[in-house]
Amino acid sequence: MSNVRQHKFYKKLLIMLVTVLLISGSVIYFTVDIHTLRNLDSFQPWSVMLAICAVSVGLLLDGTRLMHLVRISNENITLSQAVQVVFGNYFLALLTPAGSGGSIAQFIFLRHAGVPSGKATILVVVRLLVSILFLFLSMPVIFWYDPNILPWISDSGLIVLSICIISGIVFIVWAIKTNFLDFIVLKTAKRINRCRRKKLFAFYHDIKAAVLLLLSAPLSMCRIFLESGLSLLAIYSVVPFLLMGLGVEANWYIIMGRMVFLNLLLYFSPTPGGSGIAEGGFILLFGDLVPSGTVGIVAVSWRIIAEYIPFVIGFYYMIKVFGRDFLSSKLTR
């Protein structure tokens, strides 16, 4: 039985690797032109080192914010354990649709670190909510500096959209804190079947517990929110560093804004790890900012540095901590 599960796991892994290679190859093939080699000839290797250092800083901050988040729940984990959670998230997120496996990996590693199941579930949800909250709250600033990011929406429309986003977040937090959302969930639950009702209650329970945890320690959560923002921005800075290596005078406001916008969309991507959508979105958003014939190469380089290298490290930690049998059993159920 163990050999069958391992075979299924490695089959899934092989399919993922082939998919990534096909997508990366296609992106490069369909975006090169006669100017590609000339532009790449002036590329500076030091930019790759800066990009790798930026990702390293971002992942380290991701680990420290998790440590501080766990501490709020009256538990403790080491930086080494927090780093394992972070890399495990990258590994399973890239293997599963919509990155759903990332949450499973975080839960598994938190449980291995001694965090109780109930708290581990809530911490995983909080970690996700804080990241998405930072990205959503960044949108007004992004629309202000880069109104062309959504050219089919007017400036006034972007302002209205930004106000709606922030107002929606504030309303949801207020509704959960005052139990007003309980009433809406109960009303909704009466209109759906039993199976979906159980899933709705479980989902709402986790979200509510996560929001209440966020509100329980405002000062500590401000620190975690700041660490989350710095972590994400450090990881996203891979792109401007790569563009600098191509001799582009990087407009950090525009580039970082578009990276925030793209990665916010990837949180809701139906493909494993955002494969295909990430590269396609990058080409659409950055096609006018990079030298001719290099947008596909930069897109693939960004994915390799920011996603695929952490994926490989996460694979190593999964095997080291839990072994091959455990890993194959989790991914073939």
Salt bridges, closest charged atoms under 4 A:
ASP62 OD1 - ARG65 NE 2.77
ASP62 OD2 - ARG127 NH2 2.57
GLU75 OE2 - LYS119 NZ 3.03
ASP146 OD2 - ARG258 NE 2.68
ASP182 OD2 - LYS208 NZ 2.93
ASP206 OD1 - HIS205 ND1 3.52
GLU227 OE1 - HIS68 ND1 2.90
GLU279 OE2 - ARG303 NE 3.33
ASP288 OD1 - ARG258 NH1 3.24
